[in-house]
Amino acid sequence: MAAGPGPVPVEVDDLPEGWKAFATNDGSTYFCFPQVYYSCRALSKVQWQKPGPEDAQDPFVGETINGKRPFMKGDEFIPDPPPPKPYDGPLADQNYKASTEDPEDVFQPDEDMLEACVECDMEKLKAALEDGADVSLPNQPWQNTPLHLANCPYFWDTDLMAKEKALRFEISQYLVRQGADIDAENIFHCKPIDLAIFHGYEGTVRFLQEEGSKPGIFSAAYLGDLDRVKELLEEGVDIDLKGRYRRTAFAEAHLRGHFAVEAFLTQQGCSREIPHPEHLKFNPGGAAIPRGGAVPKREKQYIREEDAEWYDDMMEKRYPGYMEKFMKVGK
């Protein structure tokens, strides 16, 4: 997850006088969501715990703008957040196992198959399946099958994004031909077609639809497909089911601006909770910034054509195996 532009001020209800809240946007340090911390300039203090009424400072005396203190010298200062909070919950890295096998009795082809789908390595995938890997095996603890992992977010350079999407489409086709379960759900109640929709794999979405798979309630809301949302609710899907980032279908529709779906779900009495600040982008994490916020420009945009040798060396260090894959798909 890429590191974002730094801490971002956020609104928090019932914050005592003299305190401000910030969301960390350092995806390389903090787990999954931007973590909210609290800062008091008068005390030169930052902390994770939300301050209580007893921590309030003397109120500002003077003219205000829309009820808030006007900008003063020093207000541009955003303190560094506290040391990162350790995460040891059920989705912690230490709980990850590539397959459901006992760690003392690992079946290596299963591990190779799941890793190949993430790494976009067709040859490794074929070799693993030939050696007896289970094509619908879920990993732990997220319950992602190989077809889920084949539709994970792309990681190659922008110039090669289209080529990687084509390779992931090819892998998805191959997995389905080998008998992969196209409707398996992970612990976030997402099917492979849902991940393909979220991550923009249009070819894979069309292919899975032709194979008989239909979007789940989250991706239907994400797309603004009101008819599909109604169909799923008629089938008994929980209207307040929580998926990725703890979002409901209402949250997915709301954040994408699909008013018809949002209004319909509200009329059906759904929860209107949004589990994270609404001004964050659709995938809260390291790269999230407020809507309308200026994205800091890089000092240098690296383009392969300028120095192919240096560029390829840099990419190989960041993504081992890059050159081998790049040479396979062509320049």
C-alpha positions as a Markdown table, in Angstrom:
| # | Residue | x | y | z |
|---|---|---|---|---|
| 1 | Met | 0.0 | 0.0 | 0.0 |
| 2 | Ala | 1.5 | 3.3 | -1.1 |
| 3 | Ala | 2.2 | 6.0 | 1.5 |
| 4 | Gly | -0.1 | 8.9 | 1.3 |
| 5 | Pro | 0.5 | 12.7 | 1.7 |
| 6 | Gly | 0.7 | 12.6 | 5.5 |
| 7 | Pro | -1.7 | 13.1 | 8.4 |
| 8 | Val | -5.1 | 14.6 | 7.3 |
| 9 | Pro | -7.4 | 16.6 | 9.6 |
| 10 | Val | -10.7 | 14.9 | 10.2 |
| 11 | Glu | -13.9 | 15.8 | 12.0 |
| 12 | Val | -14.6 | 13.9 | 15.3 |
| 13 | Asp | -17.8 | 14.5 | 17.3 |
| 14 | Asp | -17.6 | 15.8 | 20.9 |
| 15 | Leu | -13.9 | 16.7 | 20.7 |
| 16 | Pro | -12.9 | 18.8 | 23.7 |
| 17 | Glu | -11.8 | 22.5 | 23.2 |
| 18 | Gly | -8.2 | 22.8 | 22.1 |
| 19 | Trp | -7.9 | 19.4 | 20.5 |
| 20 | Lys | -7.7 | 18.3 | 16.8 |
| 21 | Ala | -8.1 | 14.9 | 15.2 |
| 22 | Phe | -5.9 | 13.6 | 12.4 |
| 23 | Ala | -6.0 | 10.5 | 10.3 |
| 24 | Thr | -2.6 | 8.8 | 9.5 |
| 25 | Asn | -2.1 | 8.0 | 5.9 |
| 26 | Asp | 1.0 | 5.9 | 6.1 |
| 27 | Gly | 0.0 | 2.6 | 4.7 |
| 28 | Ser | 3.5 | 1.1 | 5.1 |
| 29 | Thr | 3.2 | 1.6 | 8.9 |
| 30 | Tyr | -0.4 | 1.4 | 9.9 |
| 31 | Phe | -2.8 | -1.5 | 9.4 |
| 32 | Cys | -5.5 | -1.1 | 6.8 |
| 33 | Phe | -7.5 | 1.9 | 7.9 |
| 34 | Pro | -6.1 | 5.4 | 8.5 |
| 35 | Gln | -5.7 | 5.5 | 12.3 |
| 36 | Val | -7.1 | 8.5 | 14.0 |
| 37 | Tyr | -5.0 | 10.3 | 16.7 |
| 38 | Tyr | -5.5 | 13.4 | 18.7 |
| 39 | Ser | -3.3 | 16.5 | 19.0 |
| 40 | Cys | -3.3 | 19.4 | 21.5 |
| 41 | Arg | -1.1 | 22.3 | 20.5 |
| 42 | Ala | -1.3 | 24.0 | 23.9 |
| 43 | Leu | 0.0 | 20.8 | 25.6 |
| 44 | Ser | 2.4 | 19.8 | 22.7 |
| 45 | Lys | 0.8 | 16.4 | 23.0 |
| 46 | Val | -0.4 | 13.7 | 20.7 |
| 47 | Gln | -2.2 | 10.5 | 21.7 |
| 48 | Trp | -4.3 | 7.6 | 20.3 |
| 49 | Gln | -7.0 | 7.8 | 23.0 |
| 50 | Lys | -9.8 | 10.3 | 22.4 |
| 51 | Pro | -9.5 | 13.1 | 25.0 |
| 52 | Gly | -12.3 | 13.5 | 27.5 |
| 53 | Pro | -14.1 | 16.6 | 28.7 |
| 54 | Glu | -11.5 | 16.9 | 31.5 |
| 55 | Asp | -8.8 | 17.4 | 28.9 |
| 56 | Ala | -10.4 | 20.6 | 27.4 |
| 57 | Gln | -8.3 | 23.7 | 27.2 |
| 58 | Asp | -9.3 | 27.3 | 27.6 |
| 59 | Pro | -11.7 | 28.4 | 24.8 |
| 60 | Phe | -10.5 | 30.8 | 22.1 |
| 61 | Val | -11.4 | 34.4 | 22.8 |
| 62 | Gly | -11.8 | 36.5 | 19.7 |
| 63 | Glu | -13.5 | 36.7 | 16.3 |
| 64 | Thr | -14.3 | 33.4 | 14.6 |
| 65 | Ile | -15.0 | 32.3 | 11.1 |
| 66 | Asn | -18.1 | 30.0 | 10.8 |
| 67 | Gly | -17.7 | 29.3 | 14.5 |
| 68 | Lys | -14.0 | 28.3 | 14.2 |
| 69 | Arg | -10.8 | 30.1 | 15.2 |
| 70 | Pro | -9.2 | 31.8 | 12.2 |
| 71 | Phe | -5.8 | 30.7 | 11.0 |
| 72 | Met | -2.9 | 31.7 | 13.2 |
| 73 | Lys | 0.8 | 31.3 | 12.7 |
| 74 | Gly | 1.8 | 27.8 | 13.8 |
| 75 | Asp | -1.5 | 26.2 | 12.7 |
| 76 | Glu | 0.2 | 24.7 | 9.6 |
| 77 | Phe | 2.1 | 22.5 | 12.0 |
| 78 | Ile | 0.9 | 18.9 | 12.0 |
| 79 | Pro | 2.6 | 16.8 | 14.6 |
| 80 | Asp | 4.0 | 13.3 | 14.0 |
| 81 | Pro | 1.6 | 10.7 | 15.2 |
| 82 | Pro | 2.4 | 8.5 | 18.2 |
| 83 | Pro | 4.2 | 5.2 | 17.6 |
| 84 | Pro | 2.1 | 2.7 | 15.6 |
| 85 | Lys | -0.4 | 0.6 | 17.6 |
| 86 | Pro | 0.5 | -3.1 | 17.2 |
| 87 | Tyr | -2.2 | -5.1 | 15.5 |
| 88 | Asp | -2.6 | -8.7 | 16.7 |
| 89 | Gly | -6.2 | -9.4 | 15.7 |
| 90 | Pro | -7.6 | -12.2 | 13.6 |
| 91 | Leu | -6.3 | -10.7 | 10.4 |
| 92 | Ala | -2.8 | -10.0 | 11.6 |
| 93 | Asp | 0.1 | -11.1 | 9.4 |
| 94 | Gln | 1.2 | -13.7 | 11.9 |
| 95 | Asn | -2.1 | -15.5 | 11.4 |
| 96 | Tyr | -1.7 | -15.8 | 7.7 |
| 97 | Lys | -1.3 | -19.2 | 6.2 |
| 98 | Ala | -1.2 | -19.7 | 2.4 |
| 99 | Ser | -3.6 | -22.7 | 2.6 |
| 100 | Thr | -5.8 | -24.5 | 5.1 |
| 101 | Glu | -3.2 | -27.2 | 5.6 |
| 102 | Asp | -1.7 | -27.8 | 9.1 |
| 103 | Pro | 1.7 | -25.8 | 9.2 |
| 104 | Glu | 3.3 | -29.1 | 10.2 |
| 105 | Asp | 2.1 | -30.8 | 7.1 |
| 106 | Val | 2.1 | -28.3 | 4.3 |
| 107 | Phe | 1.3 | -29.4 | 0.8 |
| 108 | Gln | 3.7 | -27.3 | -1.2 |
| 109 | Pro | 1.7 | -27.3 | -4.5 |
| 110 | Asp | -1.2 | -25.6 | -2.7 |
| 111 | Glu | 1.2 | -22.9 | -1.4 |
| 112 | Asp | 2.7 | -22.4 | -4.9 |
| 113 | Met | -0.7 | -22.2 | -6.5 |
| 114 | Leu | -2.0 | -19.4 | -4.2 |
| 115 | Glu | 1.3 | -17.5 | -4.4 |
| 116 | Ala | 1.3 | -17.8 | -8.2 |
| 117 | Cys | -2.2 | -16.2 | -8.4 |
| 118 | Val | -1.0 | -13.2 | -6.4 |
| 119 | Glu | 2.2 | -12.9 | -8.3 |
| 120 | Cys | 0.5 | -13.3 | -11.7 |
| 121 | Asp | 2.7 | -16.3 | -12.6 |
| 122 | Met | 1.0 | -18.6 | -15.1 |
| 123 | Glu | 3.8 | -21.2 | -15.4 |
| 124 | Lys | 4.0 | -21.6 | -11.6 |
| 125 | Leu | 0.2 | -21.9 | -11.4 |
| 126 | Lys | 0.1 | -24.6 | -14.0 |
| 127 | Ala | 2.9 | -26.6 | -12.4 |
| 128 | Ala | 1.2 | -26.4 | -9.0 |
| 129 | Leu | -2.1 | -27.7 | -10.4 |
| 130 | Glu | -0.3 | -30.5 | -12.3 |
| 131 | Asp | 1.2 | -31.5 | -8.9 |
| 132 | Gly | -2.2 | -31.9 | -7.3 |
| 133 | Ala | -3.1 | -28.4 | -5.9 |
| 134 | Asp | -6.8 | -27.9 | -5.0 |
| 135 | Val | -8.0 | -25.2 | -7.5 |
| 136 | Ser | -10.7 | -24.0 | -5.1 |
| 137 | Leu | -8.6 | -24.0 | -1.9 |
| 138 | Pro | -9.2 | -21.0 | 0.3 |
| 139 | Asn | -6.3 | -19.3 | 2.1 |
| 140 | Gln | -6.3 | -18.4 | 5.8 |
| 141 | Pro | -7.7 | -16.4 | 7.5 |
| 142 | Trp | -9.3 | -14.5 | 4.6 |
| 143 | Gln | -10.8 | -17.5 | 2.7 |
| 144 | Asn | -9.6 | -16.2 | -0.7 |
| 145 | Thr | -9.6 | -18.9 | -3.3 |
| 146 | Pro | -7.1 | -18.8 | -6.2 |
| 147 | Leu | -9.8 | -17.1 | -8.4 |
| 148 | His | -10.1 | -14.4 | -5.7 |
| 149 | Leu | -6.3 | -13.9 | -5.6 |
| 150 | Ala | -6.1 | -13.7 | -9.4 |
| 151 | Asn | -8.3 | -10.6 | -9.2 |
| 152 | Cys | -6.3 | -8.9 | -6.4 |
| 153 | Pro | -5.2 | -5.2 | -7.0 |
| 154 | Tyr | -2.6 | -5.0 | -9.7 |
| 155 | Phe | 0.9 | -4.1 | -8.6 |
| 156 | Trp | 2.9 | -3.4 | -11.8 |
| 157 | Asp | 4.0 | 0.0 | -13.1 |
| 158 | Thr | 1.3 | 2.1 | -14.7 |
| 159 | Asp | 2.8 | 1.6 | -18.2 |
| 160 | Leu | 2.3 | -2.2 | -17.7 |
| 161 | Met | -1.0 | -2.1 | -16.0 |
| 162 | Ala | -2.9 | -3.2 | -19.2 |
| 163 | Lys | -0.6 | -6.1 | -19.7 |
| 164 | Glu | -1.0 | -7.2 | -16.1 |
| 165 | Lys | -4.8 | -7.0 | -16.4 |
| 166 | Ala | -4.6 | -9.2 | -19.5 |
| 167 | Leu | -2.4 | -11.7 | -17.7 |
| 168 | Arg | -4.8 | -11.8 | -14.7 |
| 169 | Phe | -7.7 | -12.3 | -17.1 |
| 170 | Glu | -5.8 | -15.2 | -18.7 |
| 171 | Ile | -5.2 | -16.8 | -15.3 |
| 172 | Ser | -8.9 | -16.3 | -14.3 |
| 173 | Gln | -9.9 | -18.1 | -17.5 |
| 174 | Tyr | -7.5 | -20.9 | -16.9 |
| 175 | Leu | -8.7 | -21.4 | -13.3 |
| 176 | Val | -12.3 | -21.6 | -14.4 |
| 177 | Arg | -11.4 | -24.2 | -17.1 |
| 178 | Gln | -9.7 | -26.2 | -14.3 |
| 179 | Gly | -13.0 | -26.2 | -12.3 |
| 180 | Ala | -12.5 | -23.3 | -9.9 |
| 181 | Asp | -15.6 | -22.4 | -7.9 |
| 182 | Ile | -16.7 | -19.1 | -9.4 |
| 183 | Asp | -19.2 | -18.3 | -6.5 |
| 184 | Ala | -16.9 | -19.0 | -3.5 |
| 185 | Glu | -17.1 | -16.2 | -0.9 |
| 186 | Asn | -14.3 | -14.9 | 1.3 |
| 187 | Ile | -14.8 | -13.8 | 4.9 |
| 188 | Phe | -15.9 | -10.3 | 3.6 |
| 189 | His | -18.8 | -12.0 | 1.6 |
| 190 | Cys | -17.2 | -11.2 | -1.7 |
| 191 | Lys | -17.0 | -13.5 | -4.7 |
| 192 | Pro | -14.3 | -13.4 | -7.3 |
| 193 | Ile | -16.5 | -11.3 | -9.6 |
| 194 | Asp | -16.9 | -8.8 | -6.8 |
| 195 | Leu | -13.1 | -8.3 | -6.6 |
| 196 | Ala | -12.9 | -8.1 | -10.3 |
| 197 | Ile | -15.4 | -5.3 | -10.3 |
| 198 | Phe | -13.8 | -3.4 | -7.4 |
| 199 | His | -10.3 | -3.6 | -9.1 |
| 200 | Gly | -11.4 | -2.7 | -12.6 |
| 201 | Tyr | -10.9 | -6.1 | -14.4 |
| 202 | Glu | -13.6 | -5.5 | -17.0 |
| 203 | Gly | -12.7 | -8.5 | -19.1 |
| 204 | Thr | -12.8 | -10.9 | -16.2 |
| 205 | Val | -16.1 | -9.5 | -15.1 |
| 206 | Arg | -17.7 | -10.1 | -18.5 |
| 207 | Phe | -16.1 | -13.6 | -18.6 |
| 208 | Leu | -17.4 | -14.6 | -15.2 |
| 209 | Gln | -20.8 | -13.3 | -16.0 |
| 210 | Glu | -20.8 | -15.4 | -19.2 |
| 211 | Glu | -20.0 | -18.4 | -16.9 |
| 212 | Gly | -23.0 | -17.7 | -14.8 |
| 213 | Ser | -21.6 | -15.7 | -11.9 |
| 214 | Lys | -23.5 | -12.6 | -10.8 |
| 215 | Pro | -22.4 | -9.6 | -8.7 |
| 216 | Gly | -23.0 | -9.8 | -4.9 |
| 217 | Ile | -24.8 | -7.1 | -3.0 |
| 218 | Phe | -21.6 | -5.0 | -2.4 |
| 219 | Ser | -20.4 | -4.9 | -6.0 |
| 220 | Ala | -24.0 | -4.3 | -7.2 |
| 221 | Ala | -24.3 | -1.3 | -4.9 |
| 222 | Tyr | -20.8 | -0.2 | -6.1 |
| 223 | Leu | -21.9 | -0.3 | -9.7 |
| 224 | Gly | -25.3 | 1.3 | -8.9 |
| 225 | Asp | -27.2 | -1.8 | -10.2 |
| 226 | Leu | -30.5 | -1.3 | -8.4 |
| 227 | Asp | -32.2 | -4.2 | -10.1 |
| 228 | Arg | -29.5 | -6.6 | -8.8 |
| 229 | Val | -29.7 | -5.1 | -5.3 |
| 230 | Lys | -33.5 | -5.7 | -5.3 |
| 231 | Glu | -33.0 | -9.2 | -6.6 |
| 232 | Leu | -30.5 | -10.1 | -3.8 |
| 233 | Leu | -32.7 | -8.6 | -1.1 |
| 234 | Glu | -35.7 | -10.7 | -2.4 |
| 235 | Glu | -33.4 | -13.8 | -2.1 |
| 236 | Gly | -32.9 | -13.0 | 1.6 |
| 237 | Val | -29.5 | -11.3 | 1.7 |
| 238 | Asp | -29.1 | -9.3 | 4.9 |
| 239 | Ile | -29.5 | -5.6 | 4.0 |
| 240 | Asp | -26.9 | -4.7 | 6.7 |
| 241 | Leu | -24.4 | -7.3 | 5.8 |
| 242 | Lys | -20.8 | -6.0 | 6.2 |
| 243 | Gly | -18.1 | -6.5 | 3.7 |
| 244 | Arg | -14.7 | -5.0 | 2.9 |
| 245 | Tyr | -13.7 | -2.2 | 5.2 |
| 246 | Arg | -16.8 | -3.1 | 7.3 |
| 247 | Arg | -19.0 | -1.4 | 4.7 |
| 248 | Thr | -22.6 | -2.2 | 4.0 |
| 249 | Ala | -24.3 | -2.0 | 0.6 |
| 250 | Phe | -25.6 | 1.4 | 1.6 |
| 251 | Ala | -22.0 | 2.6 | 2.3 |
| 252 | Glu | -20.7 | 1.3 | -1.0 |
| 253 | Ala | -23.5 | 3.1 | -2.9 |
| 254 | His | -23.2 | 6.2 | -0.9 |
| 255 | Leu | -19.4 | 6.5 | -1.4 |
| 256 | Arg | -19.8 | 6.0 | -5.2 |
| 257 | Gly | -22.6 | 8.5 | -5.4 |
| 258 | His | -25.3 | 6.1 | -6.6 |
| 259 | Phe | -28.3 | 7.9 | -5.2 |
| 260 | Ala | -31.0 | 5.6 | -6.5 |
| 261 | Val | -29.5 | 2.6 | -4.7 |
| 262 | Glu | -28.7 | 4.6 | -1.6 |
| 263 | Ala | -32.3 | 6.0 | -1.5 |
| 264 | Phe | -33.9 | 2.5 | -2.1 |
| 265 | Leu | -31.8 | 0.9 | 0.7 |
| 266 | Thr | -32.7 | 3.8 | 3.1 |
| 267 | Gln | -36.4 | 3.3 | 2.3 |
| 268 | Gln | -36.0 | -0.4 | 3.3 |
| 269 | Gly | -34.7 | 0.6 | 6.7 |
| 270 | Cys | -31.0 | -0.2 | 6.3 |
| 271 | Ser | -28.3 | 1.1 | 8.6 |
| 272 | Arg | -26.8 | 4.3 | 7.3 |
| 273 | Glu | -23.5 | 3.9 | 9.1 |
| 274 | Ile | -20.3 | 4.8 | 7.2 |
| 275 | Pro | -17.4 | 3.0 | 9.0 |
| 276 | His | -14.8 | 5.6 | 8.1 |
| 277 | Pro | -14.7 | 9.3 | 7.3 |
| 278 | Glu | -16.7 | 10.0 | 4.2 |
| 279 | His | -14.2 | 12.3 | 2.6 |
| 280 | Leu | -11.7 | 9.5 | 2.2 |
| 281 | Lys | -11.3 | 7.9 | -1.2 |
| 282 | Phe | -13.1 | 4.6 | -2.0 |
| 283 | Asn | -10.3 | 2.4 | -0.7 |
| 284 | Pro | -9.2 | 4.0 | 2.6 |
| 285 | Gly | -5.6 | 3.2 | 3.3 |
| 286 | Gly | -2.2 | 4.7 | 2.7 |
| 287 | Ala | -3.1 | 6.6 | -0.4 |
| 288 | Ala | -6.4 | 8.1 | 0.9 |
| 289 | Ile | -6.7 | 11.8 | 0.8 |
| 290 | Pro | -9.7 | 14.1 | 1.2 |
| 291 | Arg | -11.9 | 14.6 | -1.8 |
| 292 | Gly | -10.9 | 17.7 | -3.6 |
| 293 | Gly | -7.5 | 17.8 | -1.9 |
| 294 | Ala | -4.5 | 18.5 | -4.0 |
| 295 | Val | -2.3 | 15.5 | -4.6 |
| 296 | Pro | 1.3 | 16.4 | -4.0 |
| 297 | Lys | 3.3 | 16.1 | -7.2 |
| 298 | Arg | 6.4 | 13.9 | -7.3 |
| 299 | Glu | 9.6 | 15.7 | -7.9 |
| 300 | Lys | 10.3 | 13.3 | -10.7 |
| 301 | Gln | 8.0 | 11.0 | -12.7 |
| 302 | Tyr | 10.0 | 8.0 | -13.7 |
| 303 | Ile | 9.5 | 6.9 | -17.3 |
| 304 | Arg | 11.1 | 3.8 | -18.7 |
| 305 | Glu | 11.9 | 5.3 | -22.0 |
| 306 | Glu | 14.2 | 7.8 | -20.4 |
| 307 | Asp | 16.6 | 5.2 | -19.0 |
| 308 | Ala | 15.4 | 1.7 | -19.5 |
| 309 | Glu | 18.4 | 0.0 | -17.9 |
| 310 | Trp | 18.0 | 2.0 | -14.6 |
| 311 | Tyr | 14.2 | 1.7 | -14.7 |
| 312 | Asp | 14.2 | -2.1 | -15.1 |
| 313 | Asp | 16.8 | -2.4 | -12.3 |
| 314 | Met | 14.7 | -0.3 | -10.0 |
| 315 | Met | 11.5 | -2.3 | -10.8 |
| 316 | Glu | 13.2 | -5.6 | -10.3 |
| 317 | Lys | 14.3 | -4.5 | -6.8 |
| 318 | Arg | 10.8 | -3.5 | -6.0 |
| 319 | Tyr | 9.0 | -6.4 | -7.6 |
| 320 | Pro | 11.3 | -9.5 | -7.8 |
| 321 | Gly | 10.5 | -11.3 | -11.1 |
| 322 | Tyr | 9.5 | -8.1 | -12.8 |
| 323 | Met | 12.0 | -8.5 | -15.7 |
| 324 | Glu | 11.1 | -12.1 | -16.4 |
| 325 | Lys | 7.4 | -11.2 | -16.6 |
| 326 | Phe | 8.1 | -8.0 | -18.6 |
| 327 | Met | 10.1 | -9.9 | -21.2 |
| 328 | Lys | 7.4 | -12.5 | -21.5 |
| 329 | Val | 4.6 | -10.0 | -22.2 |
| 330 | Gly | 6.8 | -7.8 | -24.4 |
| 331 | Lys | 7.6 | -4.2 | -24.2 |
